[in-house]
C-alpha cells in the first residue's frame, strides 16, 4: 500500500528577483503567497507563451476585448475554472466569481480555493481584469 505524503509547504521564486541580504540567494515566496502568485500567472498567461508547454495558460486576456457584459463575464469565469482545474493541482477550486463593473470598464474577479496538503483556511484571491493594449 503506497504511503500518502502530506506536503510541508510550497516555495516559489519571488517575481521581484531581489536578493536576500543574509544568504545572497533569491527571495522566495511561501505557501499561500506562492500559490496566489501561480494562480495569477496562470490567468494572465496566454497559451503558447510558456516554452515547451504550449497548452498552459488561459484566454482571459483575449476575452477582455469582448463586450463588457454578463455573457463575457461567464466566459471568463469558465476559462478561469478550466485553467485552474487543469494546471494547478495544489488547489481545490471552490468558486470563481466574475462581475462586470460598467463604470470602470473592468471585470472584478474573486477566486476562492482550498490549498491541498497544508492546513490553512480557505483562500480568497481578488483582482480586477482590465483590457490593456
C-alpha angles and dihedrals in degrees: 000000000000118000115242110228123212115210118239094206148313128255131195134172113260114250090230093064089212119162122245105237093212101055102012091235129126114276113253133206119224139214112318095020093047092052093044089053091048091051092051090048092052093049094049098040116095118221108266096029094098111077115245092002105078095168097055114104140041139263093232092115091057092048091056089075093059123093115300099245143112093270091059089044089055091049091050090048092052092047092052092047093050093046095049094043091051103039110025109065093168093074140058107216115227105174141346117200122186117182124181115234104204095186094056097033092236143106119242109218127195121183120190119192145154121234112233116224103020131072106244133128119265110287129227125200121189129184141149122249113212130173111245128177 
